Amino acid sequence: MNPVNYLYLAALLFSIGATGVLIRRNAIVVFMCIELMLNACNLTLVAFSRMHGNLDGQIIAFFTMVVAAAEVVVGLAIIVSLFRSRHSASVDDASLMKL
Amino acid sequence: MENLIALLIAAPLLGAAVLLCGGRRLDAVGQWIGTLLSFASFAFGVVLFADLLGKDPEQRTLTQHLFSWIQVESFQADVAFRLDQLSMTFVLLITGVGSLIHLYSVGYMEHDERRRRFFGYLNLFLAAMLLLVLADNYLLLYVGWEGVGLASYLLIGFWQHKPSAATAAKKAFLVNRVGDMGLSIAIMLMFLWFGTFAFGPLLGGEGEPGMVGDASEGKLTAIGLMLLLAACGKSAQVPLQSWLGDAMEGPTPVSALIHAATMVTAGVYLIVRSGAIFNAAPDAQLVVTIVGAVTLLFGAIVGCAKDDIKKALAGSTMSQIGYMVLAAGLGPIGYVFAIMHLVTHGFFKAGLFLGAGSVMHGMNDEVDMRKYGGLRKYMPVTFVTFGLGYLAIIGFPGLSGFFSKDKIIEAAFAKGGTEGWILGGCALLGAAITAFYMTRVMLMTFFGEKRWQPDENGNEPHPHESPKVMTIPMIVLAVGSVAAGFLFNWQSSFIHWLEPITGHDHGHAPLSAGVITGATVACMVIGVAIAYGQYGRRPVPAVAPRGSVLTRAARRDLYQDDFNHVVLVRGGEHLTRSLVYVDHTLVDGVVNGTAASVGGLSGRMRRLQNGFVRSYAVSMFGGVAILIAATLLMRAV
């Protein structure tokens, strides 16, 4: 199978994720869309790794997963505390940081 | 012997310190401390003079190195004194006349409660003036130069409760600053071009040529003109003359000491001392002679129209210093005569001022000569001493002014060529006008009918002779006015005395000395005759008549203040006003405009911070998209 198809798939996934981040209000969904984008990136890295025949891309993909795992922990903690304080997970409600 | 030189200055300096810091305790005896220390300085001067006389004429330069003052690499200034024939002459004049005037002031200032301070200032003046003439380099001379300026300021404004005196003091100080600027520039130029400002290496002496001998004429002309500017400020020469008339607001002994006999002659000293520079810069010399000739006529014309006895004498001082500056500009032909006239003038003009002070003392401080008249009956001693000073200044044959002024007129003619005729003609005309205005002063004050009236409080002045403490100095100065010229000319003693320092040259007179002397005497007689016709044979009106255009102009000092006001004050005001305008519009406009536009821009920018995470995310995505597009585009190109 032609590895370029994986790149198309990754681009599709990234666009879906980006659109989700921009148009959804629910923090959990936004968060999931971010994960989608991250994994789209992983997919490109792995695909390129395959195309070029070296392992650099796969190694970076592992790094991304580790960092993403850490990010999930922090991000979910923030979302939980946000929900506790204002009983809503809408990102538009958290708009106090403006003039 | 050299060690005595510092004591000359130290004595009056000690007096100034004691009197000014001593406080009220010294109020009762302050005047005697000041007078005593002044006489002590005179005594040191006489001892040194006797010592110099005992030496060979070529060996008569004593120097005393006190300490190294400023030392930065090649910049070296020492506190060192030089006593030679020129400074010795000044030392005797300053301490001699100064001591007499101290004595006179004891009587004159008897009823002034700030008397102690007055004597402190007088001593300060003596110390500064002695420092000026004894300094061995221009920088130390500058210290003395500023010191006399300060003392002059303090003494002109001594009666500071009078607004006119306070203003006059400020005016004198400001005008002097202009001249001082010239001196400081001259010193800077000397250091820049020669690396030194000490007299010895710079000007030479004792057979050694100085550095100025090898310098280009342009440099020396520049330095010479700056020195002339300094001399103009201190000696009230055109165009910096306007302060001297107003300086008469000070107490009369101050006018006699500072504004007639000593300080105002510092400019002449500066020019004669810097003779080596001027000798090598004929253009600068020419300007000096022109300034002298213009001032001698200017001062004389002003002196003719003044009704205030002190201002008439101030005009005369200006005119007589014009003679000295003229002579100093003639080079070696005139240096000796400039100094000779300076000394004789020191005697007779100080005497005249002290006489004027004595008259004012007896007339309830009235200065208007139109309210005097017939005072010779009431003040015989003042009349006789003033009369002798009068005969000396108009150049009555045999008296001191005759010898010195006649020599200057001869020297002016001896300059040669058209210049010689013009300068000599000016000097002769000046002699006639001098005779006119001095005769006028004499006739209005001491002759005719009494013209004084009771003032609005009904106090009629009771003219009376002044106390002995005032008349004795007047008598001594009158004797000096009579005898000095004869002594100086006896076997040309004064020329031989100064020649090793200033050099002397007879020049080429187009006329014989006898003819010039005859012309001088004739001019004097004409001046006296005109004045007698106008003020002696007719009664003097108590209110000044309107007078001719020239009289009215001369009464206003030939519009010197109006000129200064229009050109300098108005000009300065316009300049500052336009600078303020530029500051307000341009500078402030740029500064305020920048601040306002930054403020406005940030006001707009702040709207971008709407607090919605998703709009921030849009800008991030947009930004990244643009960056990627740009990168791809660059690649494609």
Interface residues (C-beta under 8 A of the other chain):
Chain A: A18 V21 L22 I23 R25 V91 D92 A94 S95 L96 M97 K98 L99
Chain B: R606 Q609 N610 G611 F612 V613 R614 A617 V618 F621
